[in-house]
Amino acid sequence: MEEEIRAEFEGSGFTIGGDSAQILSTLLTYCVNYKMSPADLVSNWEVYYLNRQLDGLKVESSYLDGFLSHLQNEVKEKLIKEETDLHIYSSNDVDMLLSNTHTDEEGFLGTPSTKQEKPHGESSNSELTPLTTERPSSTRAAKTNGDRITPFAQRVNKFTQHYVLNADNMASVPSKDEVETSEDELIRRIQPSQKCTLQVQRSKPEPGCRFMYDRMEDRFNYLEDRIGRSARLFSATGLCGQPADATLASEENMFAVGMVICDGEGRLNEKSILLQGSVEHSRGQRVRLDLKDINQFSLFPGQVVGIEGHNPSGHCFVASKLIDSIPVSVDDQLPCAKKQAVDHEGHQNSNTLSRVLSLVIAAGPFTTTDNLLFEPLQELLSYACRKQPQLLILMGPFIDSDHPEIKKGTSDQSFHDIFHFEILRKLQDFTQYLGHNVRVILVPSVRDAHHDAVFPQPAFDLHLPEDMTQQITCLSNPSLFSSNEIQFGCCTVDILKQLSGDEISRKPPGGKAADRIGRLATHIVKQQSYYPLYPPAAGVPMDFSLAKEALEIPSAPDVLLLPSDLAPSVKQVLSVNEDTEEHKRFICVNPGRLAKGIGGGTFVELYYNEDTEKTKAFIMRI
């Protein structure tokens, strides 16, 4: 039979390359396992060959694993079409069934019943009106996807409320009555018919910019500018004196400004901390830091600090005081001339609007790992149709380069086609359904397969219909914007997770455990940079020629959006400048991922009311 397989391949113009005996043996196994004749096997190979656009006409052993996945998918699709009530269980399903961590998915672990009952104690957020009114494109999606049955579609609990952030910054599980009462109050206060304003303070680089041409000089200038600018801000306060050269031996107390650097390739520790000064003050030289007299600190590579102490030997700077907050300069505030009003009418009336806003925030991936149907995104839009927020913020990745089907290249559509048909069309249906009073903001990710893989990252360059441009706005990654005079900062690079892996800290003896996520978020505000970590983490395509203007945060926003693989959270954070004793409260939002594996993830529903003290937030789990 192996010779028959060889003859069929040669008859179709293909040759067996490499270890032909091993390849023919593997192909014979495929014929036996899937009950195919050699002719059927070659027909399937031709489909796989064309879809993958393989080079040459040789059947190589490196292609066989992908060909096996193709055969498995063909068999699965055939069974699903023949048995509409049949679900094909995979290894992912088995792992999910054996895991006790998916407490929110217990509803679909058993056999689906014809009448699904609402679980006891589920909040009013779980109630959905029929999908025919909530999902404008659901009928079309069902037809194009062949009514596929997926684990995501079989779950019972559509939405469950994870916790609520109240005025005391406490996370608690609210009762059903509390949820209904608070929602009714907020919905009455924020009428869905009231359109919010939108102003873009910073969205750089521009689409179509030149990137990945940075030189060593650009990297040097970026680091030197960060240190030099911080030194000037410390001097301007008049509280620290002029920065001195920390590398010079001196018994006198001095004040120096520099960047925290690790002396090796490993993780930062108390014995490996170096301080790198600016060219102006210390010729860019480094000196070892001794922090034995500092009771409390939190440091990471790339952090710019002000430090007091002395250097008795010229080789080690003994610190007596450490300041990790860069002072804020009034001159660094963005002038009104640089603010881009997306809606001119809203810009003119912005002074009459109160700082009240309802919004839904979600971050990708927006589809489960077992398909490209984007079911979690559709459920999110259905939920937003019922809640009718004024602003919907969606952060990438939209077409995740880590998705199994994207990695393997098994999709028969281009990445841009998937984005336009599965993402943009759903959003256009959503905005048409709710009318002109809803706004949507799209922020890309470096994991988006259809977009420029660079950080800072330009906004999507979409050619939308004229009536859509006032409702769907694309911003860069990172970006700074305001809505109803509420300032928002957004960055889709997982800086929280990366800082968490590189940070070292010391708390005072007997001190209570600090809020780690809140501390990581304050680093970004104190350093006035969306990405203060240096060197960048692996996988971050940093372009230093674009970083200077794009990564800078002139002042702390009211809401800081930092999607991360860490546990979803909404925290009210207090940032304190130890030098000037300035206080700034802001809300740090990590909505989590909308899809996790083959199941749903989380998103955030936020009701901002005047200030952070009166703001309420709900983490919703699909």
Secondary structure as UniProt FT lines:
FT   HELIX           2..11
FT   TURN            12..13
FT   STRAND          15..16
FT   HELIX           20..33
FT   TURN            34..35
FT   HELIX           38..52
FT   STRAND          58..59
FT   HELIX           61..63
FT   HELIX           64..82
FT   TURN            84..85
FT   HELIX           91..98
FT   HELIX           103..108
FT   TURN            120..121
FT   HELIX           124..126
FT   HELIX           131..134
FT   TURN            136..137
FT   HELIX           138..144
FT   TURN            145..147
FT   HELIX           152..154
FT   STRAND          160..165
FT   TURN            167..168
FT   STRAND          171..172
FT   HELIX           176..189
FT   TURN            192..193
FT   STRAND          199..202
FT   TURN            207..208
FT   HELIX           216..237
FT   TURN            246..247
FT   STRAND          250..262
FT   TURN            270..271
FT   STRAND          273..276
FT   HELIX           279..282
FT   TURN            283..284
FT   STRAND          286..290
FT   TURN            292..293
FT   STRAND          297..299
FT   TURN            301..302
FT   STRAND          304..311
FT   STRAND          316..323
FT   HELIX           330..332
FT   HELIX           336..338
FT   STRAND          340..341
FT   HELIX           344..348
FT   HELIX           350..352
FT   STRAND          356..363
FT   TURN            369..370
FT   HELIX           375..387
FT   STRAND          391..395
FT   TURN            401..402
FT   HELIX           404..408
FT   HELIX           415..418
FT   HELIX           419..424
FT   HELIX           425..434
FT   TURN            436..437
FT   STRAND          439..443
FT   TURN            446..447
FT   TURN            449..450
FT   TURN            466..471
FT   STRAND          472..474
FT   STRAND          479..483
FT   TURN            484..485
FT   STRAND          486..490
FT   HELIX           495..502
FT   STRAND          504..506
FT   TURN            509..510
FT   HELIX           516..526
FT   TURN            527..528
FT   TURN            538..539
FT   HELIX           544..550
FT   STRAND          559..561
FT   STRAND          569..576
FT   TURN            578..580
FT   STRAND          583..590
FT   STRAND          595..596
FT   TURN            597..598
FT   STRAND          599..600
FT   STRAND          602..609
FT   HELIX           612..614
FT   STRAND          616..621
//
